[in-house]
Structures are given as structure tokens and as C-alpha cells.
Amino acid sequence: MDTTAFDNFKACTEEAPKDSHKEAKTLREAIGNQTDDLIQGIRALGLKADNCDMAYQIESSIYNYVKLSNPGNPMFAQAESFGASVLNKAWGLSESPKP
């Protein structure tokens, strides 16, 4: 599963200045809470539910579900773009990779 969009979104919510991207930060918190609730519910049944890469994929799936359900909301493109810029800088890449 490709998590690039969620990776970029998450980077935005973690690195954006305090008073910016508030809607994205609130959504990120809600996604995290829902994933935590799911894991706790599974564990309450006596089943194993690890906090591993699969849990990250659940978060990514929830993000994509919300994004696809709100195609006209510019928050997704803005947050992903900002996050991609943050990650590119962290990886030492230029802001606009050349083809």
C-alpha cells in the first residue's frame, strides 16, 4: 500500500508552525485516536493488535477515505504539498525534483 500522501500529510501536521494547518492537525489527531480505539477494542477481545506498520497502513487508509470523501477540500492538497516540502528538505532533495 502506497502511503506517500499520508506520509506528506503527517509531516505537515508534525512540522507546520503552531498556528497553521489547524484543520489538518485536528484531522491527524482524530485519525490517530480512531486507530488507537480500534487497537484497544481488538485487544479487549483478547486478540493481538500490535502498533506496527499495519497500524500505520490503517491510519493511511482512514486518511485516504476522508480525502476521497471530500474531493473539493483544498486542505488535503495544501497539507500534502507542505509536508512533501518538509520531507524533501529533510532528505536533502530540491523542492522541485528535476525529471
N, C-alpha and C positions, 0 to 999 in steps of 0.2 A: 504494500500500500504506500503510495506516494504521500508523504506528509509535508511537502515543501510549503504549501500555502499556510498550513498551521504553524510550521516552524517560523515562518516570517511573521505571522500574526503574533505568536508568542514572544518573539524577540522584540516586537514593537511594545507589547504590554509590559515587558520587563525593563526596557531601556528608554522609553519615551519620557520626556520631562514630566514632572509631577502633575501639572495641570493640563496636560494634553492627552488626547486619545482616551478620554474618560469612558466613552461607550465601549470601546474595545477592552479596556481594563475590567469593566464591570462584567462583560460577556466572558472574559477569560476566567474570572473568579467563579461565575456561575457554572461554566463547563467543568472546572476543577472540583467544585462542590458536588456536582451531579456524578462525576466519576468516582469520587470518594464515597458517596452514598451507595452507589452500585456495588463497589467493592465490599463495603461494610455489610450490605444486605446479603451478598453471596456468602460472606464469612459467617453471618448469623445463621445460615442454613447448615453450617458445619462443613462447608466446601472451601477449598483453597482458592484464593484470588490474590495473586501476587501484584505488587506495584512494580511492574516491569514494562518492557517495550510494548506489550499487548495493551496495557492500560493507556499508554501514550497514543496508541492507534485508536482506542475508544474515544479519547479526547479529540483527536483529529477528525474522527467520523462525526462526532457531535458538532464540531465546528463547521465541517462541510455541509451537514444537514441544515444548520441555521443559515449559513451563507447561501445555499441554493434555495432556501425558502424565502429569502429576502433579496432577490436579484437587483432591485433598484437602490439598495442602500449603499452609499459610497464609502461607508466606514470600512468595509472589508478590503477594498482596493487600496484605500489610504493606509490602513494599518499594515497590510502586506507589503506595500511599497516601502514604507518607513522601516519595517522590520528587515526587508531584504537589504536595504542600505546599511543598516546596523551590522548585519551578518557579513556583508561584503567587506566592510571596513575591518571587522574583527578577523577576517580571513586574509586580509591584505590584498583584496581584489579592488579593481577600479569600480567606480559607481556604475559605469556603463561598459560592461564587458564587450570587447570587440568580437565580431563574428569570425 
